[in-house]
Amino acid sequence: MAAENPVVRDFIVSIDEYPHIKDTETLSDAVQTLLSFTCGEKNGLRYGGMLVVNEKNELVGRLNLQAILQAFDKRLVDVPGHEGKDGEYPNLAILWEDSFFHKCSEKKDTPVSDFMTKTKNLVKGEDSLLKALSIMLHSDEVVLPVRENGAIVGVIRLEEIFTAICGVCKL
């Protein structure tokens, strides 16, 4: 790697090492896929999202933990935000608890295509890390798919960019 001009390709997480799922698979499949990527003593989740591909292995979207949790029960998105201790919905979680856990079981066979987010941004392997960082900062994303020769080869995460930049800057 050239220390002065680091490129995305040198820091990607390979598609073989990053969760991905077909758009025809279900919410339950998505959860099981994410749970298969753990690390550390407590088997914590390694990644907070996954890529979604079609039958031709073309990238069609992505899922993050928030989208999966919201897919369990749409009420989580439809109700105005929590306003604190004196807010209008201070005990909403308690009121919903039983029905929420019942609803999430009912949703397990929902196809991920029903709640995935379309992918708006991606980078190429030869792109500079600063270009990837700029896209992330402007789009409020922390993971970008990486394309080389027309195929998705992996992702670049903010963590890798941060580590690389700190190394180049000798911090």
PyRosetta script that sets phi, psi and omega in degrees:
from pyrosetta import init, pose_from_sequence

init()
pose = pose_from_sequence("MAAENPVVRDFIVSIDEYPHIKDTETLSDAVQTLLSFTCGEKNGLRYGGMLVVNEKNELVGRLNLQAILQAFDKRLVDVPGHEGKDGEYPNLAILWEDSFFHKCSEKKDTPVSDFMTKTKNLVKGEDSLLKALSIMLHSDEVVLPVRENGAIVGVIRLEEIFTAICGVCKL")
pose.set_psi(1, 132.4)
pose.set_omega(1, 174.6)
pose.set_phi(2, -74.7)
pose.set_psi(2, 120.4)
pose.set_omega(2, -174.6)
pose.set_phi(3, -61.3)
pose.set_psi(3, -29.9)
pose.set_omega(3, -175.8)
pose.set_phi(4, -81.9)
pose.set_psi(4, -30.0)
pose.set_omega(4, -175.6)
pose.set_phi(5, -131.0)
pose.set_psi(5, 67.7)
pose.set_omega(5, -179.0)
pose.set_phi(6, -65.7)
pose.set_psi(6, 140.7)
pose.set_omega(6, -179.8)
pose.set_phi(7, -114.9)
pose.set_psi(7, 159.0)
pose.set_omega(7, -175.9)
pose.set_phi(8, -54.3)
pose.set_psi(8, -45.8)
pose.set_omega(8, -174.6)
pose.set_phi(9, -51.6)
pose.set_psi(9, -31.9)
pose.set_omega(9, -177.2)
pose.set_phi(10, -76.8)
pose.set_psi(10, -6.0)
pose.set_omega(10, -173.9)
pose.set_phi(11, -133.0)
pose.set_psi(11, 13.3)
pose.set_omega(11, -175.9)
pose.set_phi(12, -75.0)
pose.set_psi(12, 154.7)
pose.set_omega(12, 165.9)
pose.set_phi(13, -94.3)
pose.set_psi(13, 118.7)
pose.set_omega(13, -176.4)
pose.set_phi(14, -58.7)
pose.set_psi(14, 148.8)
pose.set_omega(14, 178.2)
pose.set_phi(15, -59.4)
pose.set_psi(15, -27.6)
pose.set_omega(15, 177.5)
pose.set_phi(16, -71.5)
pose.set_psi(16, -18.9)
pose.set_omega(16, -177.9)
pose.set_phi(17, -109.3)
pose.set_psi(17, 5.7)
pose.set_omega(17, -177.8)
pose.set_phi(18, -123.5)
pose.set_psi(18, 138.7)
pose.set_omega(18, -177.0)
pose.set_phi(19, -62.3)
pose.set_psi(19, 135.3)
pose.set_omega(19, 173.7)
pose.set_phi(20, -149.9)
pose.set_psi(20, 156.2)
pose.set_omega(20, -172.1)
pose.set_phi(21, -149.4)
pose.set_psi(21, 153.4)
pose.set_omega(21, 176.2)
pose.set_phi(22, -77.0)
pose.set_psi(22, 148.0)
pose.set_omega(22, -178.0)
pose.set_phi(23, -67.3)
pose.set_psi(23, -14.2)
pose.set_omega(23, 177.8)
pose.set_phi(24, -90.0)
pose.set_psi(24, -8.3)
pose.set_omega(24, 179.5)
pose.set_phi(25, -76.8)
pose.set_psi(25, 171.0)
pose.set_omega(25, -169.5)
pose.set_phi(26, -104.1)
pose.set_psi(26, 171.0)
pose.set_omega(26, 175.0)
pose.set_phi(27, -55.5)
pose.set_psi(27, -43.5)
pose.set_omega(27, 178.3)
pose.set_phi(28, -61.3)
pose.set_psi(28, -42.0)
pose.set_omega(28, 177.1)
pose.set_phi(29, -61.6)
pose.set_psi(29, -41.7)
pose.set_omega(29, 179.9)
pose.set_phi(30, -61.9)
pose.set_psi(30, -45.3)
pose.set_omega(30, 179.9)
pose.set_phi(31, -62.2)
pose.set_psi(31, -46.3)
pose.set_omega(31, -179.4)
pose.set_phi(32, -63.7)
pose.set_psi(32, -37.5)
pose.set_omega(32, 177.9)
pose.set_phi(33, -63.0)
pose.set_psi(33, -48.4)
pose.set_omega(33, 179.5)
pose.set_phi(34, -62.4)
pose.set_psi(34, -41.1)
pose.set_omega(34, -179.2)
pose.set_phi(35, -67.6)
pose.set_psi(35, -16.8)
pose.set_omega(35, 178.0)
pose.set_phi(36, -80.7)
pose.set_psi(36, -10.1)
pose.set_omega(36, 178.3)
pose.set_phi(37, -107.5)
pose.set_psi(37, 85.1)
pose.set_omega(37, -179.3)
pose.set_phi(38, -121.7)
pose.set_psi(38, 167.7)
pose.set_omega(38, 177.9)
pose.set_phi(39, -155.9)
pose.set_psi(39, 164.5)
pose.set_omega(39, 175.8)
pose.set_phi(40, 80.6)
pose.set_psi(40, 173.5)
pose.set_omega(40, -178.2)
pose.set_phi(41, -61.3)
pose.set_psi(41, -33.4)
pose.set_omega(41, -177.0)
pose.set_phi(42, -95.8)
pose.set_psi(42, 10.2)
pose.set_omega(42, -179.3)
pose.set_phi(43, 51.8)
pose.set_psi(43, 47.0)
pose.set_omega(43, 177.7)
pose.set_phi(44, -69.6)
pose.set_psi(44, 156.0)
pose.set_omega(44, 177.5)
pose.set_phi(45, -61.0)
pose.set_psi(45, 134.2)
pose.set_omega(45, -179.5)
pose.set_phi(46, -82.9)
pose.set_psi(46, -33.3)
pose.set_omega(46, -177.3)
pose.set_phi(47, -131.0)
pose.set_psi(47, 149.8)
pose.set_omega(47, 179.9)
pose.set_phi(48, -99.9)
pose.set_psi(48, 15.9)
pose.set_omega(48, 179.9)
pose.set_phi(49, -171.8)
pose.set_psi(49, -178.6)
pose.set_omega(49, -179.4)
pose.set_phi(50, -153.3)
pose.set_psi(50, 161.4)
pose.set_omega(50, 175.2)
pose.set_phi(51, -91.9)
pose.set_psi(51, 153.1)
pose.set_omega(51, 177.4)
pose.set_phi(52, -120.6)
pose.set_psi(52, 128.4)
pose.set_omega(52, -179.0)
pose.set_phi(53, -121.0)
pose.set_psi(53, 158.7)
pose.set_omega(53, 177.6)
pose.set_phi(54, -92.0)
pose.set_psi(54, -172.1)
pose.set_omega(54, -177.7)
pose.set_phi(55, -63.9)
pose.set_psi(55, -19.5)
pose.set_omega(55, 178.0)
pose.set_phi(56, -94.8)
pose.set_psi(56, 10.2)
pose.set_omega(56, -176.1)
pose.set_phi(57, 61.4)
pose.set_psi(57, 29.8)
pose.set_omega(57, 174.6)
pose.set_phi(58, -93.1)
pose.set_psi(58, 139.3)
pose.set_omega(58, 179.6)
pose.set_phi(59, -65.5)
pose.set_psi(59, 125.9)
pose.set_omega(59, 178.7)
pose.set_phi(60, -122.0)
pose.set_psi(60, -12.9)
pose.set_omega(60, -179.5)
pose.set_phi(61, 177.7)
pose.set_psi(61, -166.7)
pose.set_omega(61, 179.2)
pose.set_phi(62, -150.7)
pose.set_psi(62, 160.5)
pose.set_omega(62, 175.7)
pose.set_phi(63, -130.3)
pose.set_psi(63, 139.9)
pose.set_omega(63, 170.4)
pose.set_phi(64, -120.9)
pose.set_psi(64, 173.5)
pose.set_omega(64, -177.8)
pose.set_phi(65, -58.5)
pose.set_psi(65, -39.2)
pose.set_omega(65, -179.7)
pose.set_phi(66, -60.9)
pose.set_psi(66, -44.3)
pose.set_omega(66, -179.3)
pose.set_phi(67, -63.7)
pose.set_psi(67, -40.2)
pose.set_omega(67, 179.3)
pose.set_phi(68, -65.7)
pose.set_psi(68, -46.0)
pose.set_omega(68, -180.0)
pose.set_phi(69, -64.8)
pose.set_psi(69, -38.3)
pose.set_omega(69, 177.5)
pose.set_phi(70, -67.9)
pose.set_psi(70, -30.2)
pose.set_omega(70, 178.2)
pose.set_phi(71, -66.1)
pose.set_psi(71, -25.4)
pose.set_omega(71, 178.1)
pose.set_phi(72, -61.4)
pose.set_psi(72, -38.8)
pose.set_omega(72, -176.1)
pose.set_phi(73, -157.8)
pose.set_psi(73, 110.6)
pose.set_omega(73, -176.4)
pose.set_phi(74, -60.1)
pose.set_psi(74, -22.9)
pose.set_omega(74, 179.8)
pose.set_phi(75, -58.4)
pose.set_psi(75, -27.0)
pose.set_omega(75, -179.9)
pose.set_phi(76, -62.1)
pose.set_psi(76, -27.7)
pose.set_omega(76, -178.9)
pose.set_phi(77, -95.9)
pose.set_psi(77, -30.3)
pose.set_omega(77, -173.3)
pose.set_phi(78, -77.6)
pose.set_psi(78, -22.4)
pose.set_omega(78, -176.3)
pose.set_phi(79, -88.5)
pose.set_psi(79, 139.9)
pose.set_omega(79, 177.4)
pose.set_phi(80, -55.4)
pose.set_psi(80, 155.2)
pose.set_omega(80, -177.2)
pose.set_phi(81, -57.7)
pose.set_psi(81, 156.5)
pose.set_omega(81, 178.7)
pose.set_phi(82, -69.1)
pose.set_psi(82, 132.7)
pose.set_omega(82, -174.1)
pose.set_phi(83, -104.7)
pose.set_psi(83, 17.9)
pose.set_omega(83, 179.6)
pose.set_phi(84, 90.6)
pose.set_psi(84, -169.7)
pose.set_omega(84, -173.8)
pose.set_phi(85, -56.6)
pose.set_psi(85, -39.0)
pose.set_omega(85, -177.2)
pose.set_phi(86, -99.5)
pose.set_psi(86, 11.4)
pose.set_omega(86, -177.3)
pose.set_phi(87, -70.5)
pose.set_psi(87, 173.6)
pose.set_omega(87, -177.0)
pose.set_phi(88, -69.2)
pose.set_psi(88, -25.8)
pose.set_omega(88, -175.6)
pose.set_phi(89, -122.6)
pose.set_psi(89, 47.2)
pose.set_omega(89, -174.4)
pose.set_phi(90, -66.8)
pose.set_psi(90, -27.4)
pose.set_omega(90, -177.3)
pose.set_phi(91, -112.1)
pose.set_psi(91, 19.2)
pose.set_omega(91, -176.3)
pose.set_phi(92, -58.7)
pose.set_psi(92, -43.4)
pose.set_omega(92, -179.0)
pose.set_phi(93, -60.5)
pose.set_psi(93, -40.5)
pose.set_omega(93, 178.9)
pose.set_phi(94, -66.2)
pose.set_psi(94, -42.2)
pose.set_omega(94, 180.0)
pose.set_phi(95, -64.4)
pose.set_psi(95, -34.1)
pose.set_omega(95, -175.8)
pose.set_phi(96, -90.2)
pose.set_psi(96, -11.9)
pose.set_omega(96, -167.3)
pose.set_phi(97, -51.3)
pose.set_psi(97, -53.1)
pose.set_omega(97, -178.0)
pose.set_phi(98, -63.1)
pose.set_psi(98, -47.4)
pose.set_omega(98, -177.5)
pose.set_phi(99, -69.2)
pose.set_psi(99, -33.0)
pose.set_omega(99, 178.9)
pose.set_phi(100, -60.0)
pose.set_psi(100, -50.1)
pose.set_omega(100, -176.9)
pose.set_phi(101, -67.5)
pose.set_psi(101, -28.5)
pose.set_omega(101, 174.7)
pose.set_phi(102, -71.7)
pose.set_psi(102, -44.5)
pose.set_omega(102, -179.2)
pose.set_phi(103, -63.1)
pose.set_psi(103, -39.8)
pose.set_omega(103, -177.0)
pose.set_phi(104, -64.7)
pose.set_psi(104, -33.4)
pose.set_omega(104, 175.9)
pose.set_phi(105, -66.5)
pose.set_psi(105, -36.5)
pose.set_omega(105, 179.9)
pose.set_phi(106, -67.9)
pose.set_psi(106, -26.0)
pose.set_omega(106, -175.3)
pose.set_phi(107, -87.6)
pose.set_psi(107, -1.8)
pose.set_omega(107, -171.5)
pose.set_phi(108, -58.5)
pose.set_psi(108, -26.2)
pose.set_omega(108, -178.3)
pose.set_phi(109, -96.9)
pose.set_psi(109, 9.1)
pose.set_omega(109, 177.8)
pose.set_phi(110, -70.3)
pose.set_psi(110, 130.3)
pose.set_omega(110, 178.6)
pose.set_phi(111, -65.4)
pose.set_psi(111, 142.3)
pose.set_omega(111, -178.8)
pose.set_phi(112, -63.6)
pose.set_psi(112, -22.8)
pose.set_omega(112, 178.4)
pose.set_phi(113, -62.3)
pose.set_psi(113, -21.1)
pose.set_omega(113, 179.2)
pose.set_phi(114, -72.6)
pose.set_psi(114, -21.1)
pose.set_omega(114, -175.8)
pose.set_phi(115, -136.1)
pose.set_psi(115, 8.5)
pose.set_omega(115, 176.8)
pose.set_phi(116, -74.7)
pose.set_psi(116, 162.4)
pose.set_omega(116, 176.0)
pose.set_phi(117, -104.7)
pose.set_psi(117, 135.0)
pose.set_omega(117, 176.1)
pose.set_phi(118, -64.0)
pose.set_psi(118, 142.3)
pose.set_omega(118, 179.4)
pose.set_phi(119, -81.2)
pose.set_psi(119, 123.1)
pose.set_omega(119, -178.8)
pose.set_phi(120, -100.0)
pose.set_psi(120, -35.6)
pose.set_omega(120, -173.5)
pose.set_phi(121, -121.7)
pose.set_psi(121, 142.9)
pose.set_omega(121, 170.2)
pose.set_phi(122, -153.1)
pose.set_psi(122, 166.8)
pose.set_omega(122, 178.7)
pose.set_phi(123, -128.7)
pose.set_psi(123, 164.8)
pose.set_omega(123, 176.3)
pose.set_phi(124, -98.6)
pose.set_psi(124, 156.5)
pose.set_omega(124, 179.4)
pose.set_phi(125, -57.7)
pose.set_psi(125, -34.1)
pose.set_omega(125, -177.6)
pose.set_phi(126, -84.0)
pose.set_psi(126, -5.6)
pose.set_omega(126, 178.3)
pose.set_phi(127, -65.8)
pose.set_psi(127, 150.2)
pose.set_omega(127, 178.3)
pose.set_phi(128, -72.4)
pose.set_psi(128, 154.7)
pose.set_omega(128, 175.8)
pose.set_phi(129, -61.7)
pose.set_psi(129, -33.4)
pose.set_omega(129, -179.8)
pose.set_phi(130, -67.6)
pose.set_psi(130, -33.8)
pose.set_omega(130, 174.9)
pose.set_phi(131, -64.5)
pose.set_psi(131, -46.5)
pose.set_omega(131, 178.4)
pose.set_phi(132, -60.4)
pose.set_psi(132, -43.2)
pose.set_omega(132, 178.5)
pose.set_phi(133, -62.1)
pose.set_psi(133, -43.4)
pose.set_omega(133, 179.2)
pose.set_phi(134, -60.7)
pose.set_psi(134, -43.6)
pose.set_omega(134, 177.4)
pose.set_phi(135, -61.1)
pose.set_psi(135, -44.1)
pose.set_omega(135, 179.8)
pose.set_phi(136, -61.0)
pose.set_psi(136, -46.1)
pose.set_omega(136, -177.2)
pose.set_phi(137, -66.8)
pose.set_psi(137, -35.1)
pose.set_omega(137, -179.5)
pose.set_phi(138, -81.3)
pose.set_psi(138, -22.5)
pose.set_omega(138, -178.1)
pose.set_phi(139, -106.5)
pose.set_psi(139, -2.2)
pose.set_omega(139, -178.6)
pose.set_phi(140, 58.4)
pose.set_psi(140, 39.1)
pose.set_omega(140, 175.8)
pose.set_phi(141, -111.5)
pose.set_psi(141, 151.8)
pose.set_omega(141, 178.8)
pose.set_phi(142, -118.2)
pose.set_psi(142, -0.7)
pose.set_omega(142, 177.2)
pose.set_phi(143, -139.8)
pose.set_psi(143, 131.9)
pose.set_omega(143, 176.4)
pose.set_phi(144, -125.6)
pose.set_psi(144, 133.7)
pose.set_omega(144, 172.9)
pose.set_phi(145, -64.9)
pose.set_psi(145, 147.9)
pose.set_omega(145, 179.8)
pose.set_phi(146, -117.2)
pose.set_psi(146, 128.9)
pose.set_omega(146, -179.1)
pose.set_phi(147, -112.5)
pose.set_psi(147, 137.2)
pose.set_omega(147, 171.6)
pose.set_phi(148, -139.5)
pose.set_psi(148, 132.5)
pose.set_omega(148, -180.0)
pose.set_phi(149, 52.6)
pose.set_psi(149, 38.7)
pose.set_omega(149, 176.1)
pose.set_phi(150, 81.9)
pose.set_psi(150, -6.2)
pose.set_omega(150, -177.7)
pose.set_phi(151, -115.2)
pose.set_psi(151, 148.8)
pose.set_omega(151, 174.8)
pose.set_phi(152, -77.1)
pose.set_psi(152, 121.8)
pose.set_omega(152, -176.8)
pose.set_phi(153, -105.9)
pose.set_psi(153, -9.9)
pose.set_omega(153, -179.7)
pose.set_phi(154, 161.7)
pose.set_psi(154, -156.9)
pose.set_omega(154, 178.7)
pose.set_phi(155, -135.5)
pose.set_psi(155, 156.9)
pose.set_omega(155, 169.3)
pose.set_phi(156, -114.0)
pose.set_psi(156, 131.3)
pose.set_omega(156, -178.6)
pose.set_phi(157, -109.8)
pose.set_psi(157, 156.6)
pose.set_omega(157, 178.0)
pose.set_phi(158, -58.2)
pose.set_psi(158, -34.0)
pose.set_omega(158, -179.9)
pose.set_phi(159, -59.7)
pose.set_psi(159, -44.7)
pose.set_omega(159, 179.4)
pose.set_phi(160, -67.7)
pose.set_psi(160, -39.2)
pose.set_omega(160, 178.4)
pose.set_phi(161, -63.9)
pose.set_psi(161, -45.1)
pose.set_omega(161, 179.4)
pose.set_phi(162, -58.0)
pose.set_psi(162, -49.2)
pose.set_omega(162, -178.9)
pose.set_phi(163, -61.7)
pose.set_psi(163, -43.9)
pose.set_omega(163, -179.5)
pose.set_phi(164, -65.1)
pose.set_psi(164, -44.9)
pose.set_omega(164, -179.2)
pose.set_phi(165, -63.9)
pose.set_psi(165, -42.2)
pose.set_omega(165, 178.4)
pose.set_phi(166, -63.3)
pose.set_psi(166, -35.6)
pose.set_omega(166, 177.6)
pose.set_phi(167, -68.2)
pose.set_psi(167, -44.0)
pose.set_omega(167, -179.7)
pose.set_phi(168, -66.7)
pose.set_psi(168, -39.1)
pose.set_omega(168, -179.2)
pose.set_phi(169, -78.8)
pose.set_psi(169, -4.4)
pose.set_omega(169, 179.7)
pose.set_phi(170, 56.5)
pose.set_psi(170, 48.2)
pose.set_omega(170, 179.7)
pose.set_phi(171, -91.5)
pose.dump_pdb("model.pdb")
